[in-house]
Amino acid sequence: MKEKHLSIRVPDNEMRILDKYVKKTKRTKTDLVREWIRSLEKMTDGS
């Protein structure tokens, strides 16, 4: 599978939220974003 690169900009307060969650769950930001994207697929399967 060919991978694509994604770059986003977020406000400081949202980055702090993400950093806090990353530390709490011991997961990477990439892992969390990939999981979120997969959850979107589940939400759109019925459409």
N, CA, C and O atoms as CSV, one atom per row, in Angstrom:
chain,resi,resn,atom,element,x,y,z
A,1,MET,N,N,0.840,-1.174,0.000
A,1,MET,CA,C,0.000,0.000,0.000
A,1,MET,C,C,0.888,1.240,0.000
A,1,MET,O,O,1.794,1.373,0.822
A,2,LYS,N,N,0.614,2.130,-0.921
A,2,LYS,CA,C,1.358,3.383,-0.984
A,2,LYS,C,C,0.805,4.340,0.063
A,2,LYS,O,O,-0.409,4.514,0.174
A,3,GLU,N,N,1.691,4.953,0.822
A,3,GLU,CA,C,1.268,5.876,1.871
A,3,GLU,C,C,1.362,7.318,1.391
A,3,GLU,O,O,2.235,7.666,0.595
A,4,LYS,N,N,0.464,8.138,1.877
A,4,LYS,CA,C,0.443,9.566,1.580
A,4,LYS,C,C,0.851,10.336,2.817
A,4,LYS,O,O,0.730,9.836,3.936
A,5,HIS,N,N,1.324,11.528,2.625
A,5,HIS,CA,C,1.730,12.397,3.727
A,5,HIS,C,C,0.617,13.410,3.986
A,5,HIS,O,O,0.062,13.981,3.048
A,6,LEU,N,N,0.294,13.631,5.262
A,6,LEU,CA,C,-0.739,14.582,5.654
A,6,LEU,C,C,-0.133,15.583,6.625
A,6,LEU,O,O,0.532,15.206,7.589
A,7,SER,N,N,-0.368,16.849,6.362
A,7,SER,CA,C,0.120,17.897,7.245
A,7,SER,C,C,-1.055,18.796,7.602
A,7,SER,O,O,-1.795,19.234,6.721
A,8,ILE,N,N,-1.228,19.073,8.889
A,8,ILE,CA,C,-2.339,19.931,9.309
A,8,ILE,C,C,-1.836,21.016,10.250
A,8,ILE,O,O,-0.774,20.896,10.861
A,9,ARG,N,N,-2.619,22.064,10.349
A,9,ARG,CA,C,-2.334,23.143,11.294
A,9,ARG,C,C,-3.441,23.139,12.332
A,9,ARG,O,O,-4.623,23.052,11.997
A,10,VAL,N,N,-3.052,23.232,13.583
A,10,VAL,CA,C,-4.024,23.280,14.669
A,10,VAL,C,C,-3.639,24.397,15.622
A,10,VAL,O,O,-2.458,24.711,15.771
A,11,PRO,N,N,-4.631,24.999,16.269
A,11,PRO,CA,C,-4.318,26.030,17.262
A,11,PRO,C,C,-3.572,25.427,18.455
A,11,PRO,O,O,-3.648,24.224,18.703
A,12,ASP,N,N,-2.861,26.270,19.179
A,12,ASP,CA,C,-2.079,25.812,20.331
A,12,ASP,C,C,-2.916,25.032,21.327
A,12,ASP,O,O,-2.472,24.005,21.841
A,13,ASN,N,N,-4.121,25.507,21.602
A,13,ASN,CA,C,-4.945,24.824,22.604
A,13,ASN,C,C,-5.326,23.412,22.154
A,13,ASN,O,O,-5.388,22.502,22.980
A,14,GLU,N,N,-5.580,23.218,20.873
A,14,GLU,CA,C,-5.909,21.877,20.374
A,14,GLU,C,C,-4.674,20.973,20.397
A,14,GLU,O,O,-4.783,19.775,20.659
A,15,MET,N,N,-3.507,21.548,20.125
A,15,MET,CA,C,-2.274,20.755,20.184
A,15,MET,C,C,-1.995,20.321,21.617
A,15,MET,O,O,-1.526,19.205,21.840
A,16,ARG,N,N,-2.269,21.165,22.575
A,16,ARG,CA,C,-2.088,20.787,23.981
A,16,ARG,C,C,-3.026,19.636,24.352
A,16,ARG,O,O,-2.634,18.715,25.068
A,17,ILE,N,N,-4.252,19.695,23.864
A,17,ILE,CA,C,-5.205,18.605,24.111
A,17,ILE,C,C,-4.671,17.300,23.514
A,17,ILE,O,O,-4.686,16.256,24.166
A,18,LEU,N,N,-4.208,17.375,22.285
A,18,LEU,CA,C,-3.681,16.187,21.614
A,18,LEU,C,C,-2.446,15.655,22.339
A,18,LEU,O,O,-2.327,14.450,22.558
A,19,ASP,N,N,-1.536,16.539,22.707
A,19,ASP,CA,C,-0.324,16.115,23.416
A,19,ASP,C,C,-0.667,15.438,24.744
A,19,ASP,O,O,-0.056,14.436,25.113
A,20,LYS,N,N,-1.628,15.980,25.442
A,20,LYS,CA,C,-2.054,15.398,26.715
A,20,LYS,C,C,-2.637,13.996,26.492
A,20,LYS,O,O,-2.345,13.067,27.245
A,21,TYR,N,N,-3.451,13.859,25.465
A,21,TYR,CA,C,-4.059,12.558,25.165
A,21,TYR,C,C,-2.999,11.540,24.737
A,21,TYR,O,O,-3.061,10.374,25.125
A,22,VAL,N,N,-2.040,11.980,23.946
A,22,VAL,CA,C,-0.948,11.108,23.500
A,22,VAL,C,C,-0.176,10.562,24.703
A,22,VAL,O,O,0.127,9.371,24.766
A,23,LYS,N,N,0.133,11.428,25.639
A,23,LYS,CA,C,0.859,10.988,26.838
A,23,LYS,C,C,0.019,10.020,27.671
A,23,LYS,O,O,0.525,9.009,28.158
A,24,LYS,N,N,-1.251,10.333,27.828
A,24,LYS,CA,C,-2.138,9.503,28.640
A,24,LYS,C,C,-2.299,8.105,28.051
A,24,LYS,O,O,-2.287,7.114,28.783
A,25,THR,N,N,-2.450,8.024,26.731
A,25,THR,CA,C,-2.718,6.741,26.074
A,25,THR,C,C,-1.455,6.028,25.593
A,25,THR,O,O,-1.504,4.865,25.195
A,26,LYS,N,N,-0.322,6.735,25.633
A,26,LYS,CA,C,0.955,6.176,25.150
A,26,LYS,C,C,0.855,5.730,23.687
A,26,LYS,O,O,1.382,4.689,23.293
A,27,ARG,N,N,0.173,6.541,22.915
A,27,ARG,CA,C,0.036,6.280,21.475
A,27,ARG,C,C,0.612,7.460,20.711
A,27,ARG,O,O,0.819,8.536,21.272
A,28,THR,N,N,0.867,7.250,19.432
A,28,THR,CA,C,1.397,8.343,18.617
A,28,THR,C,C,0.259,9.163,18.024
A,28,THR,O,O,-0.880,8.704,17.933
A,29,LYS,N,N,0.590,10.370,17.629
A,29,LYS,CA,C,-0.393,11.229,16.957
A,29,LYS,C,C,-0.840,10.574,15.654
A,29,LYS,O,O,-2.019,10.613,15.303
A,30,THR,N,N,0.096,9.983,14.953
A,30,THR,CA,C,-0.234,9.299,13.702
A,30,THR,C,C,-1.231,8.184,13.946
A,30,THR,O,O,-2.204,8.048,13.204
A,31,ASP,N,N,-1.003,7.394,14.964
A,31,ASP,CA,C,-1.912,6.296,15.295
A,31,ASP,C,C,-3.318,6.818,15.588
A,31,ASP,O,O,-4.306,6.243,15.132
A,32,LEU,N,N,-3.400,7.893,16.339
A,32,LEU,CA,C,-4.705,8.454,16.683
A,32,LEU,C,C,-5.435,8.997,15.455
A,32,LEU,O,O,-6.641,8.800,15.312
A,33,VAL,N,N,-4.721,9.667,14.583
A,33,VAL,CA,C,-5.342,10.201,13.368
A,33,VAL,C,C,-5.806,9.067,12.464
A,33,VAL,O,O,-6.898,9.134,11.901
A,34,ARG,N,N,-4.997,8.037,12.320
A,34,ARG,CA,C,-5.400,6.892,11.492
A,34,ARG,C,C,-6.651,6.215,12.048
A,34,ARG,O,O,-7.542,5.827,11.292
A,35,GLU,N,N,-6.711,6.076,13.371
A,35,GLU,CA,C,-7.889,5.480,13.990
A,35,GLU,C,C,-9.124,6.349,13.734
A,35,GLU,O,O,-10.202,5.835,13.435
A,36,TRP,N,N,-8.958,7.654,13.853
A,36,TRP,CA,C,-10.069,8.572,13.609
A,36,TRP,C,C,-10.559,8.455,12.157
A,36,TRP,O,O,-11.764,8.433,11.908
A,37,ILE,N,N,-9.638,8.383,11.219
A,37,ILE,CA,C,-10.012,8.250,9.806
A,37,ILE,C,C,-10.778,6.949,9.578
A,37,ILE,O,O,-11.786,6.941,8.872
A,38,ARG,N,N,-10.311,5.858,10.165
A,38,ARG,CA,C,-11.037,4.586,10.026
A,38,ARG,C,C,-12.430,4.673,10.627
A,38,ARG,O,O,-13.359,4.050,10.114
A,39,SER,N,N,-12.593,5.432,11.700
A,39,SER,CA,C,-13.919,5.581,12.301
A,39,SER,C,C,-14.856,6.332,11.357
A,39,SER,O,O,-16.064,6.101,11.379
A,40,LEU,N,N,-14.321,7.218,10.536
A,40,LEU,CA,C,-15.156,7.927,9.560
A,40,LEU,C,C,-15.708,6.964,8.528
A,40,LEU,O,O,-16.849,7.109,8.089
A,41,GLU,N,N,-14.909,5.979,8.137
A,41,GLU,CA,C,-15.371,4.984,7.177
A,41,GLU,C,C,-16.551,4.210,7.744
A,41,GLU,O,O,-17.524,3.948,7.038
A,42,LYS,N,N,-16.464,3.844,9.022
A,42,LYS,CA,C,-17.575,3.112,9.665
A,42,LYS,C,C,-18.834,3.965,9.683
A,42,LYS,O,O,-19.937,3.449,9.500
A,43,MET,N,N,-18.678,5.261,9.901
A,43,MET,CA,C,-19.828,6.157,9.967
A,43,MET,C,C,-20.490,6.340,8.605
A,43,MET,O,O,-21.688,6.614,8.535
A,44,THR,N,N,-19.732,6.194,7.527
A,44,THR,CA,C,-20.262,6.432,6.185
A,44,THR,C,C,-20.649,5.145,5.455
A,44,THR,O,O,-21.137,5.208,4.327
A,45,ASP,N,N,-20.440,3.980,6.074
A,45,ASP,CA,C,-20.783,2.715,5.416
A,45,ASP,C,C,-22.263,2.619,5.070
A,45,ASP,O,O,-22.617,2.010,4.060
A,46,GLY,N,N,-23.125,3.200,5.877
A,46,GLY,CA,C,-24.557,3.119,5.636
A,46,GLY,C,C,-25.065,4.081,4.574
A,46,GLY,O,O,-26.235,4.025,4.195
A,47,SER,N,N,-24.188,4.971,4.086
A,47,SER,CA,C,-24.615,5.989,3.118
A,47,SER,C,C,-24.555,5.495,1.697
A,47,SER,O,O,-24.883,6.237,0.771
